[in-house]
Amino acid sequence: MKRLIMVNGTMGAGKTATCNELLNIVQPGVFLDGDWCWNMKPFTVTAETKELVLKNICFSLNNFLACSEFENIIFCWVMHQESIMDDILSRLSLKDVAVYKFSLLVSKEALTKRVGKDIVDQKRHADVLERSIPRISLYENMDTIKIDVSAITAKQAANKIATIISETGS
């Protein structure tokens, strides 16, 4: 049975780093970061671009799910509302696919430290922190498996995800 592993969390929680580490563990697999579908200049959020991004994400995920070479399809994105995950799942062909949904939770202090470093290293814009902190609490009540990444590395978070997946037997 194939596995679709969805990972969400606020900006700066470590989704991309965790999923890159996870890909090293759960092979054969493929990893899609939803942010890659937003890589546009100028960055324009409209109803049209939102739908385009969702269509591109679902097109890619469906192709990965259909490919016999992949057993594990890893997808991460902010997905700060349950309805976003539900919308994506409703557009996918999930026959014989086990779906795992994880939220990476992070404390305000750890997030401030991580994003602050990224801002200094010019990997993120200065406004990310003020947009990210208010979203921390949105993940606490979602129908996902929670992993607190405040004091662990991306590799440790990936190992936790891999352990949970292997323990469920799918």
C-alpha positions as CSV (number, residue, x, y, z in Angstrom):
1,M,0.0,0.0,0.0
2,K,1.3,3.5,-0.9
3,R,1.6,6.1,1.8
4,L,0.7,9.8,1.4
5,I,2.5,11.7,4.2
6,M,1.2,15.2,4.7
7,V,3.1,17.6,6.9
8,N,1.9,21.0,7.9
9,G,3.0,23.7,10.3
10,T,3.5,27.4,10.5
11,M,6.1,29.2,8.4
12,G,9.5,28.4,9.9
13,A,8.5,25.3,11.8
14,G,10.9,23.1,9.8
15,K,8.5,21.4,7.3
16,T,10.9,21.4,4.3
17,A,13.9,20.3,6.3
18,T,12.0,17.6,8.1
19,C,10.5,16.3,4.8
20,N,14.0,16.3,3.1
21,E,15.3,14.2,6.0
22,L,12.2,11.9,5.9
23,L,12.8,11.3,2.2
24,N,16.2,9.8,3.1
25,I,14.4,7.3,5.5
26,V,11.2,6.2,3.6
27,Q,12.4,5.2,0.2
28,P,11.4,4.7,-2.5
29,G,9.7,8.0,-2.3
30,V,9.2,11.5,-3.6
31,F,8.8,14.9,-1.9
32,L,6.7,17.9,-3.0
33,D,6.8,21.1,-1.1
34,G,3.6,23.2,-1.8
35,D,5.7,26.4,-1.6
36,W,7.4,25.3,-4.9
37,C,4.1,25.8,-6.6
38,W,4.0,29.4,-5.4
39,N,7.5,30.3,-6.7
40,M,6.5,33.2,-8.8
41,K,7.6,36.8,-9.3
42,P,5.8,38.9,-8.5
43,F,4.2,36.9,-5.8
44,T,0.5,37.5,-6.3
45,V,-2.2,35.9,-4.2
46,T,-5.6,36.0,-6.0
47,A,-8.4,33.6,-6.4
48,E,-7.0,32.6,-9.8
49,T,-3.4,31.9,-8.5
50,K,-4.7,30.1,-5.4
51,E,-6.7,27.7,-7.6
52,L,-3.8,27.3,-10.0
53,V,-1.5,26.3,-7.1
54,L,-4.0,23.8,-5.7
55,K,-4.5,22.3,-9.2
56,N,-0.7,22.0,-9.7
57,I,-0.2,20.4,-6.3
58,C,-3.0,17.9,-6.8
59,F,-1.8,17.2,-10.4
60,S,1.7,16.4,-9.1
61,L,0.5,14.4,-6.1
62,N,-1.9,12.3,-8.3
63,N,1.0,11.6,-10.7
64,F,3.3,10.6,-7.9
65,L,0.5,8.4,-6.5
66,A,0.0,6.7,-9.9
67,C,3.7,6.1,-10.4
68,S,4.8,2.5,-9.6
69,E,8.3,3.7,-8.6
70,F,7.1,5.5,-5.4
71,E,5.7,3.9,-2.3
72,N,6.0,7.1,-0.1
73,I,4.7,10.4,-1.3
74,I,5.7,13.2,1.1
75,F,3.9,16.6,0.9
76,C,4.4,19.6,3.0
77,W,2.8,23.0,3.0
78,V,1.6,25.6,5.6
79,M,-2.1,24.2,5.4
80,H,-3.1,26.3,8.4
81,Q,-6.8,25.3,8.0
82,E,-8.3,21.8,8.0
83,S,-10.3,22.7,5.0
84,I,-7.1,23.1,2.9
85,M,-6.1,19.6,3.7
86,D,-9.6,18.3,3.1
87,D,-9.7,20.1,-0.3
88,I,-6.4,18.6,-1.4
89,L,-7.4,15.1,-0.3
90,S,-10.8,15.4,-2.1
91,R,-8.9,15.9,-5.4
92,L,-6.6,12.9,-5.1
93,S,-7.0,9.3,-6.2
94,L,-6.5,7.6,-2.9
95,K,-7.4,3.9,-3.6
96,D,-5.0,1.7,-1.8
97,V,-3.3,4.7,-0.2
98,A,-2.7,5.2,3.5
99,V,-2.9,8.8,4.4
100,Y,-0.9,10.2,7.3
101,K,-1.3,13.8,8.5
102,F,1.3,15.4,10.7
103,S,1.5,18.9,12.3
104,L,4.9,20.3,13.3
105,L,4.2,22.3,16.5
106,V,6.8,24.9,17.6
107,S,7.0,27.3,20.5
108,K,7.1,31.0,19.9
109,E,10.6,31.2,21.3
110,A,12.0,28.4,19.1
111,L,10.2,29.9,16.1
112,T,11.6,33.3,16.8
113,K,15.1,31.9,17.0
114,R,14.8,29.9,13.8
115,V,13.1,32.5,11.7
116,G,15.4,35.2,13.1
117,K,18.4,33.2,11.9
118,D,16.8,32.8,8.5
119,I,16.2,36.5,8.2
120,V,19.8,37.3,9.1
121,D,20.9,34.7,6.5
122,Q,18.5,36.3,4.0
123,K,16.6,33.1,3.5
124,R,13.3,34.8,4.6
125,H,11.8,38.2,4.5
126,A,11.5,40.2,7.7
127,D,7.7,40.1,7.8
128,V,7.5,36.3,8.0
129,L,7.8,36.2,11.8
130,E,4.9,38.5,12.4
131,R,2.8,36.4,10.1
132,S,4.0,33.1,11.4
133,I,3.6,33.5,15.2
134,P,-0.2,34.1,15.2
135,R,-0.6,30.9,13.2
136,I,1.1,28.7,15.8
137,S,-2.1,27.9,17.6
138,L,-4.0,27.0,14.5
139,Y,-2.4,23.6,14.3
140,E,-3.1,22.4,17.9
141,N,-6.7,21.3,17.2
142,M,-6.3,19.9,13.7
143,D,-7.0,16.3,13.0
144,T,-3.3,15.5,12.7
145,I,-0.6,13.7,14.6
146,K,1.3,16.4,16.5
147,I,5.1,16.5,16.8
148,D,6.6,19.3,18.9
149,V,9.8,20.3,17.1
150,S,10.7,23.2,19.4
151,A,13.7,21.4,20.8
152,I,14.5,18.7,18.2
153,T,16.3,18.7,14.8
154,A,14.7,18.1,11.5
155,K,16.3,14.7,11.4
156,Q,14.8,13.8,14.8
157,A,11.4,14.9,13.6
158,A,11.7,12.8,10.5
159,N,12.7,9.8,12.6
160,K,9.6,10.3,14.7
161,I,7.4,10.5,11.6
162,A,9.0,7.3,10.2
163,T,8.6,5.5,13.5
164,I,4.9,6.4,13.7
165,I,4.3,5.3,10.1
166,S,6.1,2.0,10.6
167,E,4.2,1.2,13.8
168,T,0.8,1.6,12.1
169,G,1.8,-1.2,9.7
170,S,0.6,0.4,6.4
